[in-house]
Each structure stands twice: as C-alpha cells, then as structure tokens.
Amino acid sequence: MTADLQTFGFPTGYFVIRSVATSRLWDVEGDEIEDGTEIALWPEKEKSLVESIKIL
C-alpha cells in the first residue's frame, strides 16, 4: 500500500528549511526521497534556491 502525500494534507512544492541556531540550510543528500535519507547543513549562497525561479 502506498500513501499519497496529498492524503495527509502536506502541501506540494519546494521548501527551504533554515536552522535558527546556525542560519544554515537543510538539504537532502542526493535529492533522495526514501526514509532514512541523510540530511546535510549548508551555508546559504543565494536567496532563490528553486532552480525554476532563479534569476540568471
């Protein structure tokens, strides 16, 4: 049985999660979506992190 994210009321889209303690951004290692995927903290380099809305 697979669960659709929409059935739990979680919105779709991109999210930026920033650590209040370090001001670093959370990132998922290798763009994985599986349970147990490693999380990394990175310094923020630019304000627009979503590829489709970056200004080139």
PyMOL Python script that loads the backbone (N, CA, C, O; Angstrom):
from pymol import cmd

cmd.read_pdbstr("""\
ATOM      1  N   MET A   1       0.837  -1.174   0.000  1.00  0.00           N
ATOM      2  CA  MET A   1       0.000   0.000   0.000  1.00  0.00           C
ATOM      3  C   MET A   1       0.888   1.245   0.000  1.00  0.00           C
ATOM      4  O   MET A   1       1.792   1.356   0.828  1.00  0.00           O
ATOM      5  N   THR A   2       0.645   2.170  -0.906  1.00  0.00           N
ATOM      6  CA  THR A   2       1.417   3.412  -0.964  1.00  0.00           C
ATOM      7  C   THR A   2       0.539   4.571  -0.506  1.00  0.00           C
ATOM      8  O   THR A   2      -0.674   4.570  -0.716  1.00  0.00           O
ATOM      9  N   ALA A   3       1.156   5.535   0.107  1.00  0.00           N
ATOM     10  CA  ALA A   3       0.416   6.704   0.599  1.00  0.00           C
ATOM     11  C   ALA A   3       0.721   7.902  -0.284  1.00  0.00           C
ATOM     12  O   ALA A   3       1.881   8.194  -0.576  1.00  0.00           O
ATOM     13  N   ASP A   4      -0.299   8.573  -0.694  1.00  0.00           N
ATOM     14  CA  ASP A   4      -0.158   9.812  -1.452  1.00  0.00           C
ATOM     15  C   ASP A   4       0.031  10.948  -0.452  1.00  0.00           C
ATOM     16  O   ASP A   4      -0.726  11.046   0.514  1.00  0.00           O
ATOM     17  N   LEU A   5       1.027  11.807  -0.667  1.00  0.00           N
ATOM     18  CA  LEU A   5       1.275  12.907   0.263  1.00  0.00           C
ATOM     19  C   LEU A   5       0.050  13.795   0.432  1.00  0.00           C
ATOM     20  O   LEU A   5      -0.157  14.365   1.503  1.00  0.00           O
ATOM     21  N   GLN A   6      -0.750  13.917  -0.594  1.00  0.00           N
ATOM     22  CA  GLN A   6      -1.933  14.766  -0.515  1.00  0.00           C
ATOM     23  C   GLN A   6      -2.942  14.234   0.502  1.00  0.00           C
ATOM     24  O   GLN A   6      -3.709  15.016   1.063  1.00  0.00           O
ATOM     25  N   THR A   7      -2.959  12.933   0.752  1.00  0.00           N
ATOM     26  CA  THR A   7      -3.920  12.379   1.700  1.00  0.00           C
ATOM     27  C   THR A   7      -3.622  12.815   3.124  1.00  0.00           C
ATOM     28  O   THR A   7      -4.500  12.732   3.984  1.00  0.00           O
ATOM     29  N   PHE A   8      -2.416  13.273   3.395  1.00  0.00           N
ATOM     30  CA  PHE A   8      -2.051  13.724   4.727  1.00  0.00           C
ATOM     31  C   PHE A   8      -2.123  15.241   4.851  1.00  0.00           C
ATOM     32  O   PHE A   8      -1.805  15.777   5.913  1.00  0.00           O
ATOM     33  N   GLY A   9      -2.526  15.942   3.810  1.00  0.00           N
ATOM     34  CA  GLY A   9      -2.674  17.383   3.861  1.00  0.00           C
ATOM     35  C   GLY A   9      -1.379  18.161   3.766  1.00  0.00           C
ATOM     36  O   GLY A   9      -1.375  19.368   4.008  1.00  0.00           O
ATOM     37  N   PHE A  10      -0.278  17.510   3.422  1.00  0.00           N
ATOM     38  CA  PHE A  10       1.005  18.202   3.299  1.00  0.00           C
ATOM     39  C   PHE A  10       1.077  18.840   1.926  1.00  0.00           C
ATOM     40  O   PHE A  10       0.888  18.143   0.929  1.00  0.00           O
ATOM     41  N   PRO A  11       1.342  20.137   1.831  1.00  0.00           N
ATOM     42  CA  PRO A  11       1.352  20.807   0.525  1.00  0.00           C
ATOM     43  C   PRO A  11       2.513  20.347  -0.358  1.00  0.00           C
ATOM     44  O   PRO A  11       3.584  19.991   0.135  1.00  0.00           O
ATOM     45  N   THR A  12       2.282  20.361  -1.654  1.00  0.00           N
ATOM     46  CA  THR A  12       3.338  20.025  -2.600  1.00  0.00           C
ATOM     47  C   THR A  12       4.189  21.258  -2.858  1.00  0.00           C
ATOM     48  O   THR A  12       3.769  22.375  -2.558  1.00  0.00           O
ATOM     49  N   GLY A  13       5.368  21.068  -3.404  1.00  0.00           N
ATOM     50  CA  GLY A  13       6.221  22.195  -3.766  1.00  0.00           C
ATOM     51  C   GLY A  13       7.570  22.136  -3.095  1.00  0.00           C
ATOM     52  O   GLY A  13       7.925  21.140  -2.465  1.00  0.00           O
ATOM     53  N   TYR A  14       8.327  23.225  -3.237  1.00  0.00           N
ATOM     54  CA  TYR A  14       9.663  23.331  -2.669  1.00  0.00           C
ATOM     55  C   TYR A  14       9.595  24.003  -1.307  1.00  0.00           C
ATOM     56  O   TYR A  14       8.754  24.870  -1.068  1.00  0.00           O
ATOM     57  N   PHE A  15      10.486  23.594  -0.426  1.00  0.00           N
ATOM     58  CA  PHE A  15      10.559  24.183   0.904  1.00  0.00           C
ATOM     59  C   PHE A  15      12.007  24.509   1.216  1.00  0.00           C
ATOM     60  O   PHE A  15      12.911  23.755   0.855  1.00  0.00           O
ATOM     61  N   VAL A  16      12.228  25.624   1.880  1.00  0.00           N
ATOM     62  CA  VAL A  16      13.554  25.984   2.365  1.00  0.00           C
ATOM     63  C   VAL A  16      13.479  25.913   3.884  1.00  0.00           C
ATOM     64  O   VAL A  16      12.678  26.608   4.508  1.00  0.00           O
ATOM     65  N   ILE A  17      14.325  25.063   4.475  1.00  0.00           N
ATOM     66  CA  ILE A  17      14.353  24.910   5.929  1.00  0.00           C
ATOM     67  C   ILE A  17      15.685  25.448   6.421  1.00  0.00           C
ATOM     68  O   ILE A  17      16.748  24.947   6.055  1.00  0.00           O
ATOM     69  N   ARG A  18      15.611  26.472   7.253  1.00  0.00           N
ATOM     70  CA  ARG A  18      16.820  27.134   7.755  1.00  0.00           C
ATOM     71  C   ARG A  18      16.953  26.868   9.252  1.00  0.00           C
ATOM     72  O   ARG A  18      15.985  27.006  10.000  1.00  0.00           O
ATOM     73  N   SER A  19      18.135  26.494   9.678  1.00  0.00           N
ATOM     74  CA  SER A  19      18.431  26.300  11.092  1.00  0.00           C
ATOM     75  C   SER A  19      18.506  27.660  11.778  1.00  0.00           C
ATOM     76  O   SER A  19      19.271  28.526  11.355  1.00  0.00           O
ATOM     77  N   VAL A  20      17.723  27.850  12.827  1.00  0.00           N
ATOM     78  CA  VAL A  20      17.761  29.102  13.580  1.00  0.00           C
ATOM     79  C   VAL A  20      19.103  29.237  14.293  1.00  0.00           C
ATOM     80  O   VAL A  20      19.637  30.340  14.409  1.00  0.00           O
ATOM     81  N   ALA A  21      19.643  28.130  14.767  1.00  0.00           N
ATOM     82  CA  ALA A  21      20.896  28.154  15.529  1.00  0.00           C
ATOM     83  C   ALA A  21      22.105  28.529  14.677  1.00  0.00           C
ATOM     84  O   ALA A  21      22.985  29.254  15.140  1.00  0.00           O
ATOM     85  N   THR A  22      22.157  28.040  13.426  1.00  0.00           N
ATOM     86  CA  THR A  22      23.352  28.236  12.604  1.00  0.00           C
ATOM     87  C   THR A  22      23.108  29.060  11.342  1.00  0.00           C
ATOM     88  O   THR A  22      24.062  29.438  10.662  1.00  0.00           O
ATOM     89  N   SER A  23      21.848  29.343  11.017  1.00  0.00           N
ATOM     90  CA  SER A  23      21.443  30.029   9.778  1.00  0.00           C
ATOM     91  C   SER A  23      21.833  29.242   8.531  1.00  0.00           C
ATOM     92  O   SER A  23      21.855  29.793   7.431  1.00  0.00           O
ATOM     93  N   ARG A  24      22.137  27.972   8.695  1.00  0.00           N
ATOM     94  CA  ARG A  24      22.435  27.119   7.540  1.00  0.00           C
ATOM     95  C   ARG A  24      21.150  26.479   7.035  1.00  0.00           C
ATOM     96  O   ARG A  24      20.168  26.362   7.768  1.00  0.00           O
ATOM     97  N   LEU A  25      21.173  26.068   5.770  1.00  0.00           N
ATOM     98  CA  LEU A  25      20.007  25.459   5.143  1.00  0.00           C
ATOM     99  C   LEU A  25      20.117  23.949   5.178  1.00  0.00           C
ATOM    100  O   LEU A  25      21.201  23.386   5.027  1.00  0.00           O
ATOM    101  N   TRP A  26      18.985  23.304   5.379  1.00  0.00           N
ATOM    102  CA  TRP A  26      18.937  21.846   5.345  1.00  0.00           C
ATOM    103  C   TRP A  26      18.853  21.411   3.889  1.00  0.00           C
ATOM    104  O   TRP A  26      18.218  22.075   3.070  1.00  0.00           O
ATOM    105  N   ASP A  27      19.491  20.306   3.577  1.00  0.00           N
ATOM    106  CA  ASP A  27      19.425  19.754   2.223  1.00  0.00           C
ATOM    107  C   ASP A  27      19.383  18.241   2.330  1.00  0.00           C
ATOM    108  O   ASP A  27      19.970  17.655   3.240  1.00  0.00           O
ATOM    109  N   VAL A  28      18.688  17.617   1.398  1.00  0.00           N
ATOM    110  CA  VAL A  28      18.609  16.162   1.350  1.00  0.00           C
ATOM    111  C   VAL A  28      19.743  15.663   0.478  1.00  0.00           C
ATOM    112  O   VAL A  28      19.900  16.116  -0.655  1.00  0.00           O
ATOM    113  N   GLU A  29      20.533  14.737   0.992  1.00  0.00           N
ATOM    114  CA  GLU A  29      21.655  14.177   0.235  1.00  0.00           C
ATOM    115  C   GLU A  29      21.160  13.523  -1.051  1.00  0.00           C
ATOM    116  O   GLU A  29      20.276  12.666  -1.013  1.00  0.00           O
ATOM    117  N   GLY A  30      21.723  13.921  -2.181  1.00  0.00           N
ATOM    118  CA  GLY A  30      21.444  13.288  -3.471  1.00  0.00           C
ATOM    119  C   GLY A  30      20.002  13.380  -3.934  1.00  0.00           C
ATOM    120  O   GLY A  30      19.577  12.570  -4.758  1.00  0.00           O
ATOM    121  N   ASP A  31      19.228  14.347  -3.429  1.00  0.00           N
ATOM    122  CA  ASP A  31      17.817  14.509  -3.809  1.00  0.00           C
ATOM    123  C   ASP A  31      16.995  13.249  -3.570  1.00  0.00           C
ATOM    124  O   ASP A  31      16.012  13.007  -4.270  1.00  0.00           O
ATOM    125  N   GLU A  32      17.385  12.456  -2.597  1.00  0.00           N
ATOM    126  CA  GLU A  32      16.664  11.218  -2.281  1.00  0.00           C
ATOM    127  C   GLU A  32      15.328  11.522  -1.616  1.00  0.00           C
ATOM    128  O   GLU A  32      15.140  12.599  -1.051  1.00  0.00           O
ATOM    129  N   ILE A  33      14.401  10.570  -1.686  1.00  0.00           N
ATOM    130  CA  ILE A  33      13.092  10.729  -1.058  1.00  0.00           C
ATOM    131  C   ILE A  33      12.755   9.567  -0.132  1.00  0.00           C
ATOM    132  O   ILE A  33      11.661   9.522   0.432  1.00  0.00           O
ATOM    133  N   GLU A  34      13.673   8.640   0.028  1.00  0.00           N
ATOM    134  CA  GLU A  34      13.413   7.450   0.837  1.00  0.00           C
ATOM    135  C   GLU A  34      13.598   7.726   2.325  1.00  0.00           C
ATOM    136  O   GLU A  34      14.360   8.616   2.704  1.00  0.00           O
ATOM    137  N   ASP A  35      12.902   6.963   3.170  1.00  0.00           N
ATOM    138  CA  ASP A  35      13.107   7.048   4.612  1.00  0.00           C
ATOM    139  C   ASP A  35      14.564   6.764   4.937  1.00  0.00           C
ATOM    140  O   ASP A  35      15.181   5.892   4.325  1.00  0.00           O
ATOM    141  N   GLY A  36      15.111   7.487   5.888  1.00  0.00           N
ATOM    142  CA  GLY A  36      16.490   7.278   6.306  1.00  0.00           C
ATOM    143  C   GLY A  36      17.516   8.043   5.489  1.00  0.00           C
ATOM    144  O   GLY A  36      18.717   7.891   5.712  1.00  0.00           O
ATOM    145  N   THR A  37      17.066   8.868   4.542  1.00  0.00           N
ATOM    146  CA  THR A  37      17.987   9.660   3.723  1.00  0.00           C
ATOM    147  C   THR A  37      18.741  10.655   4.599  1.00  0.00           C
ATOM    148  O   THR A  37      18.155  11.278   5.484  1.00  0.00           O
ATOM    149  N   GLU A  38      20.036  10.803   4.351  1.00  0.00           N
ATOM    150  CA  GLU A  38      20.881  11.720   5.116  1.00  0.00           C
ATOM    151  C   GLU A  38      20.493  13.176   4.850  1.00  0.00           C
ATOM    152  O   GLU A  38      20.096  13.534   3.741  1.00  0.00           O
ATOM    153  N   ILE A  39      20.613  13.999   5.876  1.00  0.00           N
ATOM    154  CA  ILE A  39      20.367  15.437   5.787  1.00  0.00           C
ATOM    155  C   ILE A  39      21.695  16.157   6.005  1.00  0.00           C
ATOM    156  O   ILE A  39      22.478  15.775   6.875  1.00  0.00           O
ATOM    157  N   ALA A  40      21.946  17.201   5.213  1.00  0.00           N
ATOM    158  CA  ALA A  40      23.178  17.985   5.357  1.00  0.00           C
ATOM    159  C   ALA A  40      22.807  19.439   5.620  1.00  0.00           C
ATOM    160  O   ALA A  40      21.736  19.892   5.216  1.00  0.00           O
ATOM    161  N   LEU A  41      23.687  20.167   6.294  1.00  0.00           N
ATOM    162  CA  LEU A  41      23.525  21.607   6.503  1.00  0.00           C
ATOM    163  C   LEU A  41      24.543  22.338   5.640  1.00  0.00           C
ATOM    164  O   LEU A  41      25.727  21.999   5.636  1.00  0.00           O
ATOM    165  N   TRP A  42      24.067  23.355   4.902  1.00  0.00           N
ATOM    166  CA  TRP A  42      24.930  24.107   4.003  1.00  0.00           C
ATOM    167  C   TRP A  42      24.767  25.595   4.264  1.00  0.00           C
ATOM    168  O   TRP A  42      23.686  26.030   4.658  1.00  0.00           O
ATOM    169  N   PRO A  43      25.821  26.393   4.052  1.00  0.00           N
ATOM    170  CA  PRO A  43      25.656  27.844   4.148  1.00  0.00           C
ATOM    171  C   PRO A  43      24.819  28.340   2.966  1.00  0.00           C
ATOM    172  O   PRO A  43      24.943  27.828   1.853  1.00  0.00           O
ATOM    173  N   GLU A  44      23.978  29.325   3.213  1.00  0.00           N
ATOM    174  CA  GLU A  44      23.148  29.876   2.142  1.00  0.00           C
ATOM    175  C   GLU A  44      24.016  30.729   1.228  1.00  0.00           C
ATOM    176  O   GLU A  44      24.711  31.635   1.688  1.00  0.00           O
ATOM    177  N   LYS A  45      23.974  30.435  -0.081  1.00  0.00           N
ATOM    178  CA  LYS A  45      24.787  31.167  -1.048  1.00  0.00           C
ATOM    179  C   LYS A  45      23.968  32.149  -1.866  1.00  0.00           C
ATOM    180  O   LYS A  45      24.505  33.136  -2.369  1.00  0.00           O
ATOM    181  N   GLU A  46      22.683  31.891  -2.004  1.00  0.00           N
ATOM    182  CA  GLU A  46      21.809  32.789  -2.748  1.00  0.00           C
ATOM    183  C   GLU A  46      20.405  32.665  -2.187  1.00  0.00           C
ATOM    184  O   GLU A  46      20.078  31.675  -1.534  1.00  0.00           O
ATOM    185  N   LYS A  47      19.580  33.659  -2.439  1.00  0.00           N
ATOM    186  CA  LYS A  47      18.241  33.685  -1.847  1.00  0.00           C
ATOM    187  C   LYS A  47      17.244  32.793  -2.575  1.00  0.00           C
ATOM    188  O   LYS A  47      16.340  32.251  -1.939  1.00  0.00           O
ATOM    189  N   SER A  48      17.379  32.623  -3.889  1.00  0.00           N
ATOM    190  CA  SER A  48      16.447  31.797  -4.642  1.00  0.00           C
ATOM    191  C   SER A  48      17.060  30.423  -4.876  1.00  0.00           C
ATOM    192  O   SER A  48      17.930  30.261  -5.731  1.00  0.00           O
ATOM    193  N   LEU A  49      16.602  29.433  -4.109  1.00  0.00           N
ATOM    194  CA  LEU A  49      17.173  28.091  -4.203  1.00  0.00           C
ATOM    195  C   LEU A  49      16.424  27.192  -5.174  1.00  0.00           C
ATOM    196  O   LEU A  49      16.905  26.107  -5.502  1.00  0.00           O
ATOM    197  N   VAL A  50      15.264  27.617  -5.636  1.00  0.00           N
ATOM    198  CA  VAL A  50      14.476  26.814  -6.553  1.00  0.00           C
ATOM    199  C   VAL A  50      14.941  27.122  -7.971  1.00  0.00           C
ATOM    200  O   VAL A  50      14.843  28.260  -8.430  1.00  0.00           O
ATOM    201  N   GLU A  51      15.444  26.110  -8.658  1.00  0.00           N
ATOM    202  CA  GLU A  51      16.048  26.281  -9.983  1.00  0.00           C
ATOM    203  C   GLU A  51      15.137  27.034 -10.951  1.00  0.00           C
ATOM    204  O   GLU A  51      15.610  27.883 -11.707  1.00  0.00           O
ATOM    205  N   SER A  52      13.844  26.735 -10.935  1.00  0.00           N
ATOM    206  CA  SER A  52      12.930  27.329 -11.913  1.00  0.00           C
ATOM    207  C   SER A  52      12.676  28.816 -11.687  1.00  0.00           C
ATOM    208  O   SER A  52      12.173  29.484 -12.590  1.00  0.00           O
ATOM    209  N   ILE A  53      13.010  29.366 -10.500  1.00  0.00           N
ATOM    210  CA  ILE A  53      12.768  30.787 -10.266  1.00  0.00           C
ATOM    211  C   ILE A  53      14.048  31.580 -10.040  1.00  0.00           C
ATOM    212  O   ILE A  53      13.994  32.742  -9.637  1.00  0.00           O
ATOM    213  N   LYS A  54      15.190  30.965 -10.293  1.00  0.00           N
ATOM    214  CA  LYS A  54      16.455  31.684 -10.155  1.00  0.00           C
ATOM    215  C   LYS A  54      16.584  32.726 -11.255  1.00  0.00           C
ATOM    216  O   LYS A  54      16.183  32.488 -12.394  1.00  0.00           O
ATOM    217  N   ILE A  55      17.135  33.862 -10.918  1.00  0.00           N
ATOM    218  CA  ILE A  55      17.403  34.907 -11.910  1.00  0.00           C
ATOM    219  C   ILE A  55      18.836  34.730 -12.384  1.00  0.00           C
ATOM    220  O   ILE A  55      19.778  34.787 -11.594  1.00  0.00           O
ATOM    221  N   LEU A  56      18.986  34.514 -13.682  1.00  0.00           N
ATOM    222  CA  LEU A  56      20.325  34.284 -14.235  1.00  0.00           C
ATOM    223  C   LEU A  56      20.969  35.571 -14.658  1.00  0.00           C
ATOM    224  O   LEU A  56      22.099  35.565 -15.146  1.00  0.00           O
TER     225      LEU A  56
END
""", "prot")
cmd.dss("prot")
cmd.show_as("cartoon", "prot")
cmd.util.cbc("prot")
cmd.orient("prot")
